[in-house]
Amino acid sequence: VARMAEIVSARFASGPLQQNCEDITARLVKMDVHGTGRVRLRDFYKSNLNDGNWQFMERVDYLRHLGALDDSNPGDPRVIIPNYIYMHANCLNVSSFYDACCID
């Protein structure tokens, strides 16, 4: 089982899953105009509406639950880029025993 996981991991790490992870990361980093690793929540949602970034539509309570929302400033909540990238929802379910996720 461990060897199978290694094979699957190697295959997906360099394939479409990793390309998707890099694409999502690039789009979020582009919105991070201050280089803080955080994207204003309103820019996150605006990107979904205006730029067709279909991934960026998770609800505030879901982002908060996953630790991907910095709401320390309630008037300006922000999505935490690494926490968003590595959340389980961005993983690919390969089998009932294994998920392939974005690599760090």
Secondary structure, 3 states (H helix, E strand, C coil): CHHHHHHHHHHHHCCHHHHHHHHHHHHHHHHCCCCCCEEEHHHHHHHHHHHCCCCCCCCHHHHHHCCCEECCCCCCCEEEHHHHHCCHHHCEECCCCCEECCCC
